[in-house]
Amino acid sequence: MKVAESIKTAREALGMTQEDLAEKLEVSRQAVSKWELGASVPSPEKLETLAEVLDIVFPTGEEGTTRGSVKPLFWKTAAITLGVLMLAALCSIVLYLTIKWDKGEDESVEVTGVYWFTGEGTPLHPDLGDGWCLFEPDTQVLLVVSFQDFLEKEVHAVSVYLTPTGTETFDQREQLAVQSVYDRKFALFAFDIPQGLMGHLEIMLECSGQTVIEMLNVTSIS
């Protein structure tokens, strides 16, 4: 039995609601709900407390850590095929975007566009609403980020990070990719979408003495 299933089964066996369990653990009910759904993972300290409160022993090993493990599923950068995908899709992407950037009177550094494509370069529209982007699991997507900078604050790299949803998961934040962009005003990345993806995607513009972050929520859970 997986960790998420163990929590729910033990809680229900004791006749406890999610609110009851959340109060004993001093967390929100939403945190308990996400643990039971497998969308986030309790910290090792919370797991110990859960074991005491629910009077259970959590499973260990591969079976017990699927989606409920301390190391959740992350996007994997398609390193082998990245170069091929860029060459194959770049022309259609650039034509579609017709990316333009304007230094602007306010001379601000900012993300001006976030665009999604299939691995073949067909535009995607994954907006699920409420700030979430929904993708098909076990597929590959391309992410194009366009931005604006100015002479004194020139963007030299774009990084992408993923943090799982839920409480106490910042230590699981992972850098998925980084790309130098000194000679252009956009960056192109390729990613594989895993089963059970649910997290916060950070797009970070890096320039001298400053970073600018654009946040997105991504999931493959429909």
Accessible surface in RSA format (square Angstrom, percent):
REM  Atomic radii and reference values for relative SASA: ProtOr
REM  Chains: A
REM  Algorithm: Lee & Richards
REM  Probe-radius: 1.40
REM  Slices: 20
REM RES _ NUM      All-atoms   Total-Side   Main-Chain    Non-polar    All polar
REM                ABS   REL    ABS   REL    ABS   REL    ABS   REL    ABS   REL
RES MET A   1   118.64  61.4  79.14  52.4  39.50  94.0  80.04  68.0  38.60  51.1
RES LYS A   2    65.69  32.0  65.69  40.3   0.00   0.0  24.84  22.4  40.85  43.5
RES VAL A   3     8.18   5.4   8.18   7.4   0.00   0.0   8.18   7.1   0.00   0.0
RES ALA A   4    11.74  10.8  11.35  17.5   0.39   0.9  11.68  16.4   0.06   0.2
RES GLU A   5    86.15  49.5  82.26  62.2   3.89   9.3  37.59  72.7  48.56  39.6
RES SER A   6    11.87  10.0   9.07  12.1   2.80   6.5   7.19  15.3   4.67   6.5
RES ILE A   7     0.00   0.0   0.00   0.0   0.00   0.0   0.00   0.0   0.00   0.0
RES LYS A   8    96.82  47.2  96.82  59.4   0.00   0.0  39.41  35.5  57.41  61.2
RES THR A   9    70.92  50.4  67.30  68.2   3.62   8.6  52.14  70.0  18.78  28.4
RES ALA A  10    10.20   9.4   3.90   6.0   6.29  14.3   9.90  13.9   0.30   0.8
RES ARG A  11    20.87   8.8  20.87  10.6   0.00   0.0   0.00   0.0  20.87  12.6
RES GLU A  12    95.45  54.8  76.03  57.5  19.42  46.2  30.67  59.3  64.78  52.9
RES ALA A  13    86.28  79.3  43.31  66.8  42.97  97.7  55.63  78.3  30.65  81.2
RES LEU A  14    94.52  52.6  65.59  46.9  28.92  72.7  70.97  49.8  23.55  63.4
RES GLY A  15    66.20  81.6   0.00   N/A  66.20  81.6  37.10 101.8  29.10  65.2
RES MET A  16    24.45  12.7  18.75  12.4   5.70  13.6  14.25  12.1  10.20  13.5
RES THR A  17    68.59  48.8  65.99  66.9   2.61   6.2  65.98  88.6   2.62   4.0
RES GLN A  18    36.19  20.2  34.55  25.3   1.64   3.9   9.33  19.9  26.85  20.4
RES GLU A  19    98.05  56.3  92.83  70.2   5.22  12.4  54.63 105.7  43.42  35.5
RES ASP A  20    58.29  40.8  55.51  55.2   2.79   6.6   9.80  23.1  48.49  48.4
RES LEU A  21     0.00   0.0   0.00   0.0   0.00   0.0   0.00   0.0   0.00   0.0
RES ALA A  22     4.81   4.4   4.79   7.4   0.01   0.0   4.79   6.7   0.01   0.0
RES GLU A  23   137.96  79.2 120.00  90.8  17.96  42.8  48.81  94.4  89.15  72.8
RES LYS A  24   125.23  61.1  96.75  59.4  28.49  67.8  51.82  46.6  73.41  78.2
RES LEU A  25     3.64   2.0   0.00   0.0   3.64   9.1   1.90   1.3   1.73   4.7
RES GLU A  26   156.50  89.8 123.32  93.3  33.18  79.0  47.49  91.9 109.01  89.0
RES VAL A  27    29.92  19.7   6.98   6.3  22.94  55.3  18.07  15.7  11.84  32.1
RES SER A  28    53.23  45.0  39.00  52.0  14.23  32.8  42.59  90.7  10.65  14.9
RES ARG A  29    88.63  37.2  83.46  42.5   5.17  12.3  18.22  24.9  70.41  42.7
RES GLN A  30   101.12  56.5 100.02  73.1   1.09   2.6  44.71  95.2  56.41  42.8
RES ALA A  31     1.89   1.7   0.00   0.0   1.89   4.3   1.48   2.1   0.42   1.1
RES VAL A  32     0.00   0.0   0.00   0.0   0.00   0.0   0.00   0.0   0.00   0.0
RES SER A  33    24.68  20.9  24.47  32.7   0.21   0.5   3.74   8.0  20.94  29.3
RES LYS A  34    70.48  34.4  70.48  43.2   0.00   0.0  33.45  30.1  37.02  39.4
RES TRP A  35     3.30   1.3   1.02   0.5   2.28   5.4   0.93   0.5   2.37   3.8
RES GLU A  36    19.45  11.2   5.61   4.2  13.84  33.0   3.86   7.5  15.59  12.7
RES LEU A  37   123.34  68.7 107.34  76.8  15.99  40.2 110.38  77.5  12.96  34.9
RES GLY A  38     8.89  11.0   0.00   N/A   8.89  11.0   2.51   6.9   6.39  14.3
RES ALA A  39    11.74  10.8   2.60   4.0   9.14  20.8   5.32   7.5   6.42  17.0
RES SER A  40     3.72   3.1   0.00   0.0   3.72   8.6   2.44   5.2   1.27   1.8
RES VAL A  41     2.57   1.7   2.20   2.0   0.37   0.9   2.20   1.9   0.37   1.0
RES PRO A  42     3.84   2.8   1.93   1.8   1.91   7.0   2.79   2.3   1.05   6.5
RES SER A  43    18.34  15.5  13.55  18.1   4.79  11.0  16.32  34.7   2.02   2.8
RES PRO A  44    72.18  52.6  69.31  63.2   2.87  10.4  71.19  58.8   0.99   6.1
RES GLU A  45   118.59  68.1 116.04  87.8   2.55   6.1  64.54 124.8  54.04  44.1
RES LYS A  46    38.97  19.0  38.97  23.9   0.00   0.0  13.36  12.0  25.61  27.3
RES LEU A  47    32.60  18.2  31.83  22.8   0.77   1.9  32.12  22.6   0.48   1.3
RES GLU A  48   119.89  68.8 114.01  86.3   5.88  14.0  40.70  78.7  79.19  64.7
RES THR A  49    49.68  35.3  48.51  49.2   1.17   2.8  25.01  33.6  24.68  37.3
RES LEU A  50     0.00   0.0   0.00   0.0   0.00   0.0   0.00   0.0   0.00   0.0
RES ALA A  51    26.84  24.7  23.07  35.6   3.77   8.6  23.33  32.9   3.51   9.3
RES GLU A  52   139.51  80.1 112.51  85.1  27.01  64.3  47.59  92.0  91.92  75.1
RES VAL A  53    42.95  28.3  21.30  19.3  21.65  52.2  28.72  25.0  14.23  38.6
RES LEU A  54     4.39   2.4   0.00   0.0   4.39  11.0   0.00   0.0   4.39  11.8
RES ASP A  55   124.63  87.3 104.31 103.8  20.31  48.0  25.08  59.0  99.54  99.3
RES ILE A  56    45.85  26.1  32.19  24.0  13.66  32.9  39.64  28.5   6.21  16.9
RES VAL A  57   142.97  94.1 117.98 106.8  24.98  60.2 119.83 104.1  23.14  62.8
RES PHE A  58    26.21  13.1  17.40  10.8   8.81  22.9  17.40  10.5   8.81  25.2
RES PRO A  59    39.62  28.9  22.04  20.1  17.58  63.9  33.62  27.8   6.00  37.3
RES THR A  60   123.13  87.6 100.93 102.3  22.20  52.9  69.13  92.9  54.00  81.6
RES GLY A  61    47.15  58.1   0.00   N/A  47.15  58.1  40.09 110.0   7.06  15.8
RES GLU A  62   155.70  89.4 139.63 105.6  16.07  38.3  58.46 113.1  97.25  79.4
RES GLU A  63   108.75  62.4 104.39  79.0   4.36  10.4  51.03  98.7  57.73  47.1
RES GLY A  64     0.09   0.1   0.00   N/A   0.09   0.1   0.00   0.0   0.09   0.2
RES THR A  65    50.84  36.2  48.46  49.1   2.37   5.7  34.41  46.2  16.43  24.8
RES THR A  66    59.27  42.2  50.78  51.5   8.49  20.2  45.15  60.6  14.12  21.3
RES ARG A  67    80.55  33.8  70.72  36.1   9.83  23.4  29.93  40.9  50.62  30.7
RES GLY A  68     4.85   6.0   0.00   N/A   4.85   6.0   2.58   7.1   2.27   5.1
RES SER A  69    16.30  13.8  14.39  19.2   1.92   4.4  11.00  23.4   5.30   7.4
RES VAL A  70    73.44  48.3  70.37  63.7   3.07   7.4  70.37  61.1   3.07   8.3
RES LYS A  71   130.50  63.7 118.36  72.6  12.13  28.9  88.92  80.0  41.58  44.3
RES PRO A  72    21.11  15.4  15.06  13.7   6.05  22.0  16.38  13.5   4.73  29.4
RES LEU A  73    81.48  45.4  68.60  49.1  12.87  32.4  70.68  49.6  10.80  29.1
RES PHE A  74    17.07   8.5  11.85   7.3   5.23  13.6  11.85   7.2   5.23  15.0
RES TRP A  75     4.72   1.9   0.00   0.0   4.72  11.1   0.00   0.0   4.72   7.7
RES LYS A  76   150.71  73.5 145.82  89.5   4.89  11.6  92.41  83.2  58.30  62.1
RES THR A  77    48.22  34.3  27.99  28.4  20.22  48.2  25.59  34.4  22.62  34.2
RES ALA A  78    11.41  10.5   3.74   5.8   7.67  17.4  11.41  16.1   0.00   0.0
RES ALA A  79    79.17  72.8  57.30  88.4  21.87  49.7  59.45  83.7  19.72  52.2
RES ILE A  80   167.20  95.1 141.77 105.6  25.43  61.3 149.08 107.4  18.12  49.2
RES THR A  81    58.05  41.3  57.59  58.4   0.46   1.1  57.59  77.3   0.47   0.7
RES LEU A  82    43.29  24.1  43.29  31.0   0.00   0.0  43.29  30.4   0.00   0.0
RES GLY A  83    41.45  51.1   0.00   N/A  41.45  51.1  36.51 100.2   4.94  11.1
RES VAL A  84   104.23  68.6 101.78  92.1   2.46   5.9 102.69  89.2   1.55   4.2
RES LEU A  85    23.22  12.9  23.14  16.6   0.08   0.2  23.22  16.3   0.00   0.0
RES MET A  86    43.85  22.7  43.79  29.0   0.06   0.1  14.85  12.6  29.00  38.4
RES LEU A  87   148.46  82.7 130.74  93.5  17.71  44.5 132.00  92.7  16.46  44.3
RES ALA A  88    74.84  68.8  39.76  61.4  35.08  79.8  50.98  71.8  23.86  63.2
RES ALA A  89     0.08   0.1   0.05   0.1   0.03   0.1   0.08   0.1   0.00   0.0
RES LEU A  90    62.30  34.7  62.30  44.6   0.00   0.0  62.30  43.8   0.00   0.0
RES CYS A  91    92.76  70.2  86.48  96.5   6.28  14.8  31.44  79.7  61.32  66.1
RES SER A  92    50.32  42.5  41.81  55.8   8.51  19.6  44.40  94.6   5.92   8.3
RES ILE A  93     0.66   0.4   0.66   0.5   0.00   0.0   0.66   0.5   0.00   0.0
RES VAL A  94    56.57  37.2  55.81  50.5   0.75   1.8  55.81  48.5   0.75   2.0
RES LEU A  95   141.72  78.9 125.23  89.6  16.49  41.5 127.96  89.9  13.77  37.0
RES TYR A  96   114.63  53.5  85.88  48.9  28.75  74.8  72.28  54.3  42.35  52.2
RES LEU A  97    24.07  13.4   0.95   0.7  23.12  58.1   3.60   2.5  20.47  55.1
RES THR A  98    82.63  58.8  72.31  73.3  10.32  24.6  59.07  79.3  23.56  35.6
RES ILE A  99    44.08  25.1  13.53  10.1  30.54  73.6  17.92  12.9  26.16  71.0
RES LYS A 100   170.37  83.1 144.11  88.4  26.26  62.5  91.67  82.5  78.69  83.8
RES TRP A 101    87.09  34.9  59.48  28.8  27.61  64.8  42.57  22.7  44.52  72.2
RES ASP A 102   103.38  72.4  96.80  96.3   6.58  15.6  36.89  86.8  66.49  66.3
RES LYS A 103   100.83  49.2  98.34  60.3   2.49   5.9  83.36  75.0  17.47  18.6
RES GLY A 104    28.71  35.4   0.00   N/A  28.71  35.4  19.97  54.8   8.74  19.6
RES GLU A 105   184.39 105.9 147.62 111.7  36.76  87.5  69.44 134.3 114.95  93.9
RES ASP A 106   106.89  74.9  75.01  74.7  31.88  75.4  50.02 117.7  56.86  56.7
RES GLU A 107    90.17  51.8  82.40  62.3   7.77  18.5  14.94  28.9  75.23  61.4
RES SER A 108    35.28  29.8  29.10  38.8   6.18  14.2  34.28  73.0   1.00   1.4
RES VAL A 109    12.94   8.5   0.58   0.5  12.37  29.8   0.58   0.5  12.37  33.5
RES GLU A 110    74.56  42.8  74.53  56.4   0.03   0.1  16.01  31.0  58.54  47.8
RES VAL A 111    22.90  15.1   2.45   2.2  20.46  49.3   2.45   2.1  20.46  55.5
RES THR A 112    66.56  47.3  29.67  30.1  36.88  87.9  36.27  48.7  30.29  45.8
RES GLY A 113    12.07  14.9   0.00   N/A  12.07  14.9  11.55  31.7   0.52   1.2
RES VAL A 114    39.65  26.1  13.92  12.6  25.73  62.0  13.92  12.1  25.73  69.8
RES TYR A 115    73.69  34.4  70.25  40.0   3.45   9.0  43.06  32.4  30.64  37.8
RES TRP A 116    13.51   5.4   9.80   4.7   3.71   8.7   6.88   3.7   6.64  10.8
RES PHE A 117     0.43   0.2   0.43   0.3   0.00   0.0   0.43   0.3   0.00   0.0
RES THR A 118    33.85  24.1  33.54  34.0   0.31   0.7  33.14  44.5   0.72   1.1
RES GLY A 119     8.74  10.8   0.00   N/A   8.74  10.8   4.65  12.8   4.09   9.2
RES GLU A 120   143.97  82.7 118.22  89.4  25.75  61.3  64.79 125.3  79.18  64.6
RES GLY A 121     6.58   8.1   0.00   N/A   6.58   8.1   1.32   3.6   5.25  11.8
RES THR A 122    78.93  56.1  75.34  76.4   3.59   8.5  50.95  68.4  27.98  42.3
RES PRO A 123    43.24  31.5  32.30  29.4  10.94  39.8  32.30  26.7  10.94  68.0
RES LEU A 124    56.61  31.5  47.88  34.3   8.74  22.0  49.37  34.7   7.24  19.5
RES HIS A 125   150.96  82.5 118.22  82.2  32.73  83.7  82.98  85.5  67.98  79.1
RES PRO A 126    20.88  15.2  10.33   9.4  10.55  38.3  19.91  16.4   0.96   6.0
RES ASP A 127   115.28  80.7  88.07  87.7  27.21  64.3  34.89  82.1  80.39  80.2
RES LEU A 128    98.13  54.6  70.64  50.5  27.49  69.1  74.78  52.5  23.34  62.8
RES GLY A 129    32.41  40.0   0.00   N/A  32.41  40.0  29.32  80.5   3.08   6.9
RES ASP A 130   144.09 100.9 105.38 104.9  38.71  91.5  36.57  86.1 107.52 107.2
RES GLY A 131    51.04  62.9   0.00   N/A  51.04  62.9  38.71 106.2  12.33  27.6
RES TRP A 132    59.31  23.8  58.76  28.4   0.55   1.3  36.39  19.4  22.92  37.2
RES CYS A 133    15.46  11.7  15.46  17.2   0.00   0.0   0.00   0.0  15.46  16.7
RES LEU A 134    52.84  29.4  43.40  31.0   9.45  23.7  43.40  30.5   9.45  25.4
RES PHE A 135     9.23   4.6   3.41   2.1   5.82  15.2   7.92   4.8   1.31   3.8
RES GLU A 136   126.37  72.6 121.16  91.7   5.20  12.4  45.65  88.3  80.72  65.9
RES PRO A 137    37.97  27.7  29.19  26.6   8.78  31.9  29.19  24.1   8.78  54.5
RES ASP A 138   104.60  73.3  69.54  69.2  35.06  82.9  38.70  91.1  65.90  65.7
RES THR A 139    57.27  40.7  47.46  48.1   9.81  23.4  54.29  72.9   2.98   4.5
RES GLN A 140    49.52  27.7  37.18  27.2  12.34  29.4  17.59  37.4  31.94  24.2
RES VAL A 141     3.93   2.6   3.93   3.6   0.00   0.0   3.93   3.4   0.00   0.0
RES LEU A 142     0.00   0.0   0.00   0.0   0.00   0.0   0.00   0.0   0.00   0.0
RES LEU A 143     0.00   0.0   0.00   0.0   0.00   0.0   0.00   0.0   0.00   0.0
RES VAL A 144     0.42   0.3   0.42   0.4   0.00   0.0   0.42   0.4   0.00   0.0
RES VAL A 145     0.00   0.0   0.00   0.0   0.00   0.0   0.00   0.0   0.00   0.0
RES SER A 146     4.34   3.7   4.34   5.8   0.00   0.0   1.56   3.3   2.78   3.9
RES PHE A 147     0.52   0.3   0.19   0.1   0.33   0.9   0.19   0.1   0.33   0.9
RES GLN A 148    15.27   8.5  15.27  11.2   0.00   0.0   0.06   0.1  15.21  11.5
RES ASP A 149     1.01   0.7   0.99   1.0   0.02   0.0   0.06   0.2   0.95   0.9
RES PHE A 150    26.42  13.2  24.89  15.4   1.53   4.0  26.08  15.8   0.34   1.0
RES LEU A 151   143.30  79.8 127.50  91.2  15.80  39.7 130.39  91.6  12.91  34.7
RES GLU A 152   118.21  67.9  93.98  71.1  24.23  57.7  63.77 123.4  54.44  44.4
RES LYS A 153    60.70  29.6  60.70  37.2   0.00   0.0  35.08  31.6  25.62  27.3
RES GLU A 154    69.82  40.1  63.02  47.7   6.80  16.2  15.85  30.7  53.97  44.1
RES VAL A 155     0.93   0.6   0.00   0.0   0.93   2.2   0.00   0.0   0.93   2.5
RES HIS A 156    51.12  27.9  50.54  35.1   0.58   1.5  31.17  32.1  19.95  23.2
RES ALA A 157     9.21   8.5   9.21  14.2   0.00   0.0   9.21  13.0   0.00   0.0
RES VAL A 158     0.00   0.0   0.00   0.0   0.00   0.0   0.00   0.0   0.00   0.0
RES SER A 159     0.00   0.0   0.00   0.0   0.00   0.0   0.00   0.0   0.00   0.0
RES VAL A 160     0.00   0.0   0.00   0.0   0.00   0.0   0.00   0.0   0.00   0.0
RES TYR A 161    33.72  15.7  33.72  19.2   0.00   0.0  10.67   8.0  23.05  28.4
RES LEU A 162     2.29   1.3   2.29   1.6   0.00   0.0   2.29   1.6   0.00   0.0
RES THR A 163    12.26   8.7  12.26  12.4   0.00   0.0  11.65  15.7   0.61   0.9
RES PRO A 164     9.09   6.6   7.03   6.4   2.06   7.5   8.72   7.2   0.37   2.3
RES THR A 165     1.19   0.8   1.19   1.2   0.00   0.0   1.19   1.6   0.00   0.0
RES GLY A 166    23.07  28.4   0.00   N/A  23.07  28.4   4.44  12.2  18.63  41.7
RES THR A 167    51.64  36.7  45.07  45.7   6.57  15.7  50.53  67.9   1.11   1.7
RES GLU A 168    87.06  50.0  56.69  42.9  30.37  72.3  49.13  95.0  37.93  31.0
RES THR A 169     6.01   4.3   4.29   4.4   1.72   4.1   0.39   0.5   5.62   8.5
RES PHE A 170   146.25  73.2 140.51  87.0   5.73  14.9 140.79  85.4   5.46  15.6
RES ASP A 171   123.15  86.3  81.97  81.6  41.18  97.4  50.88 119.7  72.27  72.1
RES GLN A 172    16.85   9.4  12.64   9.2   4.21  10.0  10.98  23.4   5.87   4.5
RES ARG A 173    72.45  30.4  47.87  24.4  24.58  58.5   6.78   9.3  65.67  39.8
RES GLU A 174    56.32  32.3  52.67  39.8   3.65   8.7  20.37  39.4  35.95  29.3
RES GLN A 175    86.35  48.3  61.67  45.1  24.68  58.8  17.26  36.7  69.09  52.4
RES LEU A 176    15.75   8.8   2.12   1.5  13.63  34.3   4.83   3.4  10.93  29.4
RES ALA A 177    19.01  17.5   9.08  14.0   9.93  22.6  18.97  26.7   0.04   0.1
RES VAL A 178    86.05  56.6  61.85  56.0  24.19  58.3  61.85  53.7  24.19  65.6
RES GLN A 179    27.71  15.5  23.14  16.9   4.57  10.9  22.35  47.6   5.36   4.1
RES SER A 180    74.81  63.2  62.53  83.5  12.28  28.3  26.74  56.9  48.07  67.3
RES VAL A 181     0.82   0.5   0.00   0.0   0.82   2.0   0.02   0.0   0.80   2.2
RES TYR A 182   138.48  64.7 125.57  71.4  12.91  33.6  94.11  70.7  44.37  54.7
RES ASP A 183   123.78  86.7  85.41  85.0  38.37  90.7  49.39 116.2  74.39  74.2
RES ARG A 184    73.55  30.9  65.74  33.5   7.81  18.6  34.27  46.8  39.29  23.8
RES LYS A 185    32.65  15.9  29.55  18.1   3.10   7.4  19.22  17.3  13.43  14.3
RES PHE A 186    32.73  16.4  32.73  20.3   0.00   0.0  32.73  19.8   0.00   0.0
RES ALA A 187     0.00   0.0   0.00   0.0   0.00   0.0   0.00   0.0   0.00   0.0
RES LEU A 188     5.33   3.0   5.21   3.7   0.13   0.3   5.21   3.7   0.13   0.3
RES PHE A 189     5.03   2.5   4.50   2.8   0.53   1.4   5.03   3.0   0.00   0.0
RES ALA A 190     0.49   0.5   0.00   0.0   0.49   1.1   0.00   0.0   0.49   1.3
RES PHE A 191     0.08   0.0   0.08   0.0   0.00   0.0   0.08   0.0   0.00   0.0
RES ASP A 192    56.61  39.7  56.46  56.2   0.15   0.4  20.91  49.2  35.70  35.6
RES ILE A 193     1.49   0.8   0.00   0.0   1.49   3.6   0.04   0.0   1.45   3.9
RES PRO A 194    22.49  16.4  15.36  14.0   7.13  25.9  22.45  18.5   0.03   0.2
RES GLN A 195    98.42  55.0  96.29  70.4   2.14   5.1  42.49  90.4  55.94  42.4
RES GLY A 196    19.35  23.9   0.00   N/A  19.35  23.9   2.81   7.7  16.55  37.1
RES LEU A 197     1.78   1.0   1.36   1.0   0.42   1.1   1.78   1.2   0.00   0.0
RES MET A 198    48.84  25.3  39.80  26.3   9.04  21.5  32.18  27.4  16.66  22.1
RES GLY A 199     0.19   0.2   0.00   N/A   0.19   0.2   0.19   0.5   0.00   0.0
RES HIS A 200    57.63  31.5  57.63  40.1   0.00   0.0  40.62  41.9  17.02  19.8
RES LEU A 201     0.00   0.0   0.00   0.0   0.00   0.0   0.00   0.0   0.00   0.0
RES GLU A 202    15.71   9.0  15.71  11.9   0.00   0.0   2.34   4.5  13.37  10.9
RES ILE A 203     0.00   0.0   0.00   0.0   0.00   0.0   0.00   0.0   0.00   0.0
RES MET A 204    24.46  12.7  24.46  16.2   0.00   0.0  15.81  13.4   8.64  11.5
RES LEU A 205     0.00   0.0   0.00   0.0   0.00   0.0   0.00   0.0   0.00   0.0
RES GLU A 206    38.96  22.4  38.96  29.5   0.00   0.0   8.71  16.8  30.25  24.7
RES CYS A 207     7.42   5.6   0.00   0.0   7.42  17.4   0.00   0.0   7.42   8.0
RES SER A 208    76.88  65.0  67.09  89.5   9.79  22.5  40.19  85.6  36.69  51.4
RES GLY A 209    85.13 105.0   0.00   N/A  85.13 105.0  42.75 117.3  42.38  94.9
RES GLN A 210    67.69  37.9  56.25  41.1  11.45  27.3  24.56  52.3  43.14  32.7
RES THR A 211    79.97  56.9  57.55  58.3  22.41  53.4  32.51  43.7  47.46  71.7
RES VAL A 212    31.57  20.8  28.33  25.6   3.24   7.8  31.57  27.4   0.00   0.0
RES ILE A 213    81.75  46.5  52.75  39.3  29.00  69.9  52.75  38.0  29.00  78.7
RES GLU A 214    67.55  38.8  65.90  49.9   1.65   3.9   3.94   7.6  63.60  51.9
RES MET A 215   105.11  54.4  81.93  54.2  23.18  55.2  76.59  65.1  28.53  37.8
RES LEU A 216    33.55  18.7  29.99  21.5   3.56   8.9  33.53  23.6   0.02   0.0
RES ASN A 217    34.89  24.1  34.88  33.7   0.01   0.0   0.05   0.1  34.84  33.7
RES VAL A 218     0.00   0.0   0.00   0.0   0.00   0.0   0.00   0.0   0.00   0.0
RES THR A 219     3.89   2.8   3.89   3.9   0.00   0.0   3.89   5.2   0.00   0.0
RES SER A 220     9.78   8.3   0.00   0.0   9.78  22.5   0.00   0.0   9.78  13.7
RES ILE A 221    60.26  34.3  48.00  35.8  12.26  29.5  51.63  37.2   8.63  23.4
RES SER A 222   131.82 111.4  71.09  94.9  60.74 139.9  62.09 132.2  69.74  97.7
END  Absolute sums over single chains surface
CHAIN  1 A    11639.2       9271.4       2367.8       6666.0       4973.2
END  Absolute sums over all chains
TOTAL         11639.2       9271.4       2367.8       6666.0       4973.2
